[in-house]
């Protein structure tokens, strides 16, 4: 199968009827496993946490709690992975795990791992929709148009929200 035919196959909905529920689920899992894991890994920064998110997303689908949008399953799975990863970060209560060094003159002097952890903590303070919007744009690389359609907002509203979210994250990281 060529890459183009795989991409087209990813866009086709999978019917989850009672007779084909497990086969349909297996196909959904095979088709979206990598994307869910990668999105979760980028958000959590930890392979074990990404596997937990992967299980959460697919268990929700299997249990019927995940309402898969038949028109765009790839978008559903990316958003579900980001949401579950943000939930995991919140549950972990990472806020108290490390101390901010006030002697650091600016962010460039901090190790990248510390910056990533500070960003994860700051994202965990956002409400779910804002965290999801930010991560889908800046981690998953979705366009403003895709986000506007996904969140049912005007493109200008998405841009303004992203600007405000970045400002809140900046303030949170400077604490």
C-alpha positions in Angstrom: 0.0 0.0 0.0 1.4 3.4 -0.9 1.7 6.3 1.5 -1.1 8.2 -0.4 -3.5 5.3 -0.1 -2.7 4.9 3.6 -3.5 8.6 4.1 -6.8 8.2 2.3 -7.6 5.1 4.3 -7.0 7.1 7.5 -9.7 9.5 6.5 -12.3 6.8 6.0 -14.6 6.2 8.9 -14.8 2.7 10.4 -18.2 1.4 11.2 -18.4 0.0 14.7 -21.5 -2.2 14.4 -22.1 -5.0 16.9 -21.0 -7.7 14.6 -17.8 -6.0 13.7 -17.1 -4.1 16.9 -13.9 -5.9 17.8 -12.6 -6.0 14.2 -13.4 -2.3 13.8 -11.7 -1.5 17.1 -8.6 -3.5 16.2 -8.5 -1.6 12.9 -8.9 1.8 14.7 -6.2 0.8 17.1 -3.8 -0.2 14.3 -4.5 2.9 12.3 -4.2 5.4 15.1 -1.9 3.8 17.7 1.3 5.7 16.5 -0.4 9.1 16.3 -1.9 8.8 19.8 1.3 7.6 21.3 3.4 10.3 19.7 1.0 13.1 20.7 0.9 11.8 24.3 4.7 11.4 24.4 5.1 15.0 23.2 2.8 16.3 25.9 4.0 14.2 28.8 7.6 13.7 27.9 7.6 10.2 29.3 7.0 6.9 27.4 5.3 5.2 30.3 2.9 8.1 30.7 2.3 8.1 27.0 1.4 4.4 27.2 -1.0 5.2 30.0 -2.7 7.8 27.8 -2.8 5.4 24.9 -4.6 2.9 27.0 -7.0 5.5 28.3 -7.9 6.8 24.9 -8.6 3.3 23.4 -10.4 2.0 26.5 -12.8 4.9 26.2 -13.4 4.1 22.6 -13.9 0.4 23.4 -16.2 1.2 26.3 -18.3 3.5 24.0 -17.4 6.6 26.0 -15.3 8.0 23.3 -17.6 9.4 20.7 -15.5 8.9 17.5 -16.4 11.5 14.9 -16.9 9.3 11.8 -16.0 12.3 9.5 -12.5 12.8 11.0 -11.1 10.0 13.2 -7.5 11.2 13.0 -8.5 14.6 14.5 -10.5 12.8 17.2 -7.6 10.6 18.3 -5.1 13.5 18.4 -7.5 15.6 20.4 -8.3 12.7 22.7 -4.6 12.0 23.3 -3.9 15.6 24.1 -6.9 15.8 26.5 -5.9 12.6 28.3 -2.3 13.7 28.6 -3.3 17.0 30.1 -5.6 15.1 32.5 -2.6 12.9 33.5 -0.4 15.9 34.1 -3.0 17.5 36.3 -3.5 14.3 38.3 0.2 13.9 38.8 0.3 17.3 40.7 3.7 18.1 39.3 3.6 21.6 40.7 5.5 20.7 43.9 8.1 18.3 42.4 10.9 20.8 41.7 12.0 24.2 42.9 12.4 27.2 40.5 15.9 28.7 40.7 15.5 32.4 41.2 19.2 32.9 40.6 18.9 32.0 36.9 19.3 35.2 34.9 17.1 34.1 32.0 15.4 31.1 30.4 18.3 30.4 28.0 20.5 29.5 31.0 18.1 26.8 32.1 18.5 23.2 30.8 16.0 22.2 28.2 14.6 19.5 30.4 13.8 22.1 33.1 12.1 24.3 30.5 10.0 21.4 29.2 9.0 20.4 32.8 8.0 24.1 33.6 6.0 24.2 30.4 4.2 21.0 31.3 3.4 22.4 34.7 2.1 25.6 33.2 0.0 23.7 30.7 -1.5 21.7 33.6 -2.8 25.0 35.0 -4.9 25.8 31.9 -8.4 24.7 31.5 -8.8 21.6 29.3 -10.0 23.4 26.1 -7.2 26.0 26.3 -4.5 23.4 26.9 -5.9 21.3 24.1 -6.0 24.3 21.7 -2.4 25.2 22.5 -1.0 21.7 22.2 -2.9 20.9 19.0 -1.5 24.1 17.5 2.1 24.1 18.8 2.8 20.4 19.4 0.7 18.7 16.8 1.0 21.5 14.2 -2.7 21.8 13.3 -3.5 25.0 11.3 -5.7 27.8 12.5 -8.3 26.7 10.0 -8.3 23.1 11.3 -8.6 24.3 14.9 -11.4 26.7 14.0 -13.4 23.9 12.5 -12.6 21.5 15.4 -13.5 23.9 18.1 -16.3 25.5 16.1 -14.8 29.0 16.3 -14.0 31.8 13.9 -10.3 31.8 12.8 -9.8 35.2 14.5 -11.1 33.9 17.8 -8.7 31.0 17.6 -5.8 33.4 17.0 -6.8 35.6 19.9 -7.3 32.7 22.3 -3.9 31.3 21.3 -2.3 34.7 22.0 -4.0 34.9 25.4 -3.0 31.3 26.2 0.7 32.0 25.3 0.6 35.0 27.6 -0.8 33.0 30.5 1.8 30.3 30.0 4.5 32.9 29.9 3.3 34.5 33.2 3.0 31.0 34.8 6.5 30.0 33.7 8.0 33.2 35.1 6.7 32.4 38.6 
